[in-house]
């Protein structure tokens, strides 16, 4: 049995939708008090209302993680509301599709600012609070795209996700003596609003490439993040956990056909 996380304090960036909402739901169900961030207050309010009956309290704050001042404001709010910060889930991200020949400097900067710089800024803003916790946890939502696989149209996205892991490995070393661990979850194809927007044909095609035969759920990612948040994971840092139903395992489509 894992020890209880009841009453601990977490920040989940990008927690009003998709993977972040799934992480927030799993954390709140475990009794963790969660502060979610998002771009729009409407989405934040809707998520808070939906998660209001969980053991952990869920509140929110509109913020842009690409802005260091916003990250400082989020941490201050979590400390005020929960008495501190024990867990930071750097989850906020964007994934616009654009072929390499069409990429503009603005496209690249936007993706790197949110996905990579936003991760760094959020961790920096949280350092003092996480160190004071005595069991600080940083959990990054990366991706299989970039660190392991590639997909046409997402070269800038893949680069941002690989950059997160380069940051992770050195930052984890620097934070280890402060009793702060830092790990990453690498989702495969998960059923979120963004994936649904790609259309049923795309989703069916993706599910067909996964040995498990299905797309993942946001709870699958939330449960992986919850493990990294536990006391039992205190000796794990600088590591990555792929959560993809075996998606990266087949060497060809023929391998799936032979299952």
Secondary structure, DSSP 8 states (H G I E B T S, - for coil): -----TT-EEEETTTTSHHHHHHHHHHHHTT-EEEEEES-HHHHHHHHHHTTTSSS-EEEEE--TTSHHHHHHHHHHHHHHHSS--EEEE---------GGG--HHHHHHHIIIIIIHHHHHHHHHHHHHHHHSSEEEEEE--HHHHTB--TT-HHHHHHHHHHHHHHHHHHHHHHTTTEEEEEEEE-SB--HHHHHT-HHHHHHHHHTSTTSS-B-HHHHHHHHHHHHSGGGTT--S-EEEESTTTTT-SSHHHHHT-
